[in-house]
Amino acid sequence: MLSEVAGESTLELELEEGETARDLFRKLTRRWPELDRYQAICRVAVNEQYGSWERVLKTGDEVAFFPPVSGGAR
């Protein structure tokens, strides 16, 4: 869903020292304002591990944002 809004599934971005996953998402919402409505419901993962929006990012970190998904019933 997020990649559909952005029209891309993978990006490389430069961040300032000390920036967090939340800061990164804010940068993305400046580029694609419609993403802003998803932040409250998304989870963040850094290097394939769910984590905090306040996690400070380092060079080479892989960050993913996941909106909630619903499953089917059996």
N, C-alpha and C positions, 0 to 999 in steps of 0.2 A: 504494500500500500504506500509506504513512504517513497520507495524508489519510483513508483508510478507518478507521484506528485513531482519529484525532482527530475524525472526522466533519465535518471542514472542510478545504477546500483552500487557503483564503486567510485570513490573520489580520493584524491590525495590533496591534503590541505596543509599549509604552514600554520603553526600555532606559536604564540608567544610563550616564553617560559612561565610555568605556573598555571597555565590555562587548564581548565577542567573539562570533563565531558559535557557539562551544562554549557560552558562557554562555547564549545564546539557546536552544540545544537543551536545556540543563539546565532552563531555565524551562518549556519545553514538556513535558519529562518529569515535572515536578512536577504539571502539569495532567493529563497523560495518561501515567501511569507505564509503561504497556506499550510506549511509544516507546523507552524506555531500551535495550532489546535491539537496536535498529537502529543506534545511534550508531557502533559499531565498524565497520559495513559501509557506512555512507552516505558520500557525497561532498557537499560544500557548494559552493554557487555564490552569489556576491554580485554583484548587478547583471548577471546573465546570464554571468558568467565564473567558471569553477571556481577555487577558491582554498583558502586555509588555514583550518582550524578556529580558528586563533589571530588571524585578521584582526579588527581593531577595527572595529566597525560605527559608521556615522554616520547622522544623521537622514536619512530618505528612502531608505536602502539597501533593496533588495529581496533577500531571502535565500531560497534554496531548498535543500532537502535531498533528495538522490536516493539511494534504495537501489539496489543493483546490479540489473541486468536481464539476462535471458538471451535470446539470439536463437535463431532456428531454424537448422537446417543446410540447405544446398542440395543 
